[in-house]
Amino acid sequence: MTTRASIRYFLVLAVVLICASLVVMVLFYKRTDEPVQALQNIVMQADVTLHELNYTETEDGVARWNLVADSAAHDVSKELTMIENIRLKLFDQDEAGDVDLTAKTGTIDSTMNKVHANGDVVITTQNGYRFTSNSVNFVGKSSQDGQITTDDAVKITSDNFVITGVGLSGDLGKGRFVLKKNVTAIYYPKPLQGGQ
């Protein structure tokens, strides 16, 4: 009985000593009155990462375009968004109809209204055209006033022709495209099946 009582006494004494030492440390701890250097105008920057992005832009209740990507990472300091496995659909683009773009990776620079798609870029239109290249840049506020460019090899196909070249610049609003060099064209009087 006395052994248990003495163990309890020592445990209670140990707890009291620990609490007392903590109180002494808090009371006599050296505190600084003011920070040595005041930090002002600190802007918090945060990076955001999304998985399975699916974003649709609408105007007056009508869908204008839809962007789907496996992932998106936004760098706040550069206002740049990196996206992977891009699938972009532009709805009702005048004569072209719906336009689909796919690419492995891309970046969106919101300050310059610029999109860069890279890696197996394929653009198909509802009216039967197919554009392929390794990369493409789009600059503009909408597909109606945008400029599309690339310095890479380009292949444009439809049921009636195949055009290849290196480098391209185009005005999406006017529907005019210029291949820069090494241009070849093959015309088929009878439509090919599948736009080869």
Secondary structure, 3 states (H helix, E strand, C coil): CHHHHHHHHHHHHHHHHHHHHHHHHHHHCCCCCCCCCCCCCCCCCCCEEEEEEEEEEEECCEEEEEEEEEEEEEECCCCEEEEEEEEEEECCCHHHCCEEEEEEEEEEECCCCEEEEEEEEEEEECCCCEEEEEEEEEECCCCCCCEEEEEEEEEEECCCEEEEEEEEEEECCCCEEEEEEEEEEEECCCCCCCCC
